[in-house]
Amino acid sequence: MEARPYRVSVLDEPGTAAMVKELESTWGGIDVLINNAGITQNLPLALLEEADFDRVMDVNVKGTYLTTRAVVRGMIRRKAGTILNMGSLAGERMIEAPIHYCASKAAVRGMTEALAKELSRYGIRVVCLAPGLLEDGVGKNLPDYRLADYLKHCALGRVGTLAEVAGFAAFLISDENGYMNGATVVMDGGL
């Protein structure tokens, strides 16, 4: 099976549907969906415009919904599949983070739990991985004082690596982890 590149926004419902249709036709189905699209802005509530709030909620929550809906139909027909939603420590703990990002990632956790219950009758598992600060990604533009505070409270005293998260994500979707469903696993270095 070869890799196939696509450039489709998670908010492009027709584009996502066309991509899923092509993948299912080519591969016979999609076994695993990883919802990893996510954005944020480091803005306090007083400076947060409604459009900023909507954009983060759209990409992080609505994008997860639209992509999952497009993929899960085939999984239901085949009565098999695994969905991994990428959450965040910000959706799990009371930490200093933008409220719209925290709300969106808390919503992803709620979606994970609801979907796990709904889809279990079709043999589909849904889990969520909630990393803390990583070497790249959302936390890359974090102000120095917030990074220092994180590291001060983190038992491992460092941020995580993308390789560590990818390796653990591979385990979460594997058959070796076949009994986990509806859970959110926090991977934060011991905060």
Backbone hydrogen bonds, N-H to C=O, Kabsch-Sander energy under -0.5 kcal/mol:
donor,donor_aa,acceptor,acceptor_aa,energy
12,D,9,S,-1.7
13,E,11,L,-1.2
16,T,12,D,-2.8
17,A,13,E,-2.4
18,A,14,P,-2.3
19,M,15,G,-2.2
20,V,16,T,-2.7
21,K,17,A,-2.4
22,E,18,A,-2.3
23,L,19,M,-2.5
24,E,20,V,-2.8
25,S,21,K,-2.2
26,T,22,E,-2.5
27,W,23,L,-3.3
28,G,24,E,-1.9
29,G,23,L,-0.6
31,D,29,G,-0.5
33,L,82,T,-2.3
35,N,33,L,-0.6
35,N,84,L,-2.4
36,N,34,I,-1.1
43,L,41,Q,-1.8
47,L,44,P,-1.6
48,L,44,P,-0.8
48,L,45,L,-1.0
49,E,47,L,-0.6
53,F,49,E,-2.2
54,D,50,E,-2.8
55,R,51,A,-2.2
56,V,52,D,-2.0
57,M,53,F,-2.4
58,D,54,D,-2.9
59,V,55,R,-2.5
60,N,56,V,-2.5
61,V,57,M,-2.2
62,K,57,M,-1.8
63,G,58,D,-2.2
65,Y,61,V,-2.4
66,L,62,K,-3.1
67,T,63,G,-2.3
68,T,64,T,-2.3
69,R,65,Y,-2.7
70,A,66,L,-1.9
71,V,67,T,-2.1
72,V,68,T,-3.2
73,R,69,R,-0.9
74,G,71,V,-0.8
75,M,71,V,-1.3
76,I,72,V,-2.7
77,R,73,R,-1.9
78,R,74,G,-2.1
79,K,75,M,-1.1
80,A,75,M,-1.8
81,G,123,G,-0.8
82,T,31,D,-2.1
83,I,125,R,-2.5
84,L,33,L,-3.1
85,N,83,I,-0.6
85,N,127,V,-2.8
86,M,35,N,-2.5
87,G,85,N,-0.8
87,G,129,L,-2.5
89,L,131,P,-2.4
91,G,88,S,-1.6
92,E,89,L,-1.7
93,R,89,L,-2.4
95,I,93,R,-1.4
97,A,95,I,-0.9
102,C,98,P,-2.5
103,A,99,I,-2.7
104,S,100,H,-1.9
105,K,101,Y,-2.3
106,A,102,C,-2.2
107,A,103,A,-2.0
108,V,104,S,-1.7
109,R,105,K,-1.6
110,G,106,A,-2.1
111,M,107,A,-2.7
112,T,108,V,-2.2
113,E,109,R,-2.2
114,A,110,G,-2.4
115,L,111,M,-3.0
116,A,112,T,-2.4
117,K,113,E,-1.7
118,E,114,A,-2.5
119,L,115,L,-3.3
120,S,116,A,-1.1
122,Y,119,L,-2.0
123,G,120,S,-1.9
124,I,119,L,-1.6
125,R,81,G,-2.1
125,R,123,G,-0.5
127,V,83,I,-2.6
128,C,183,A,-2.5
129,L,85,N,-2.2
130,A,128,C,-0.5
130,A,185,V,-3.2
132,G,187,M,-2.3
135,E,160,G,-2.0
140,K,137,G,-1.8
141,N,138,V,-0.6
142,L,139,G,-1.7
146,R,143,P,-0.8
147,L,143,P,-1.9
148,A,144,D,-2.7
149,D,145,Y,-1.8
150,Y,146,R,-2.2
151,L,147,L,-2.6
152,K,148,A,-2.0
153,H,149,D,-1.5
154,C,150,Y,-1.4
155,A,190,G,-2.1
156,L,189,G,-1.9
157,G,154,C,-1.1
160,G,133,L,-2.7
165,V,161,T,-1.8
166,A,162,L,-2.7
167,G,163,A,-2.5
168,F,164,E,-2.0
169,A,165,V,-2.7
170,A,166,A,-2.3
171,F,167,G,-1.5
172,L,168,F,-2.5
173,I,169,A,-1.7
174,S,170,A,-0.5
174,S,171,F,-1.2
177,N,174,S,-1.3
178,G,175,D,-1.8
180,M,177,N,-1.6
182,G,126,V,-3.3
185,V,128,C,-2.8
185,V,183,A,-0.5
186,V,184,T,-0.6
187,M,130,A,-2.1
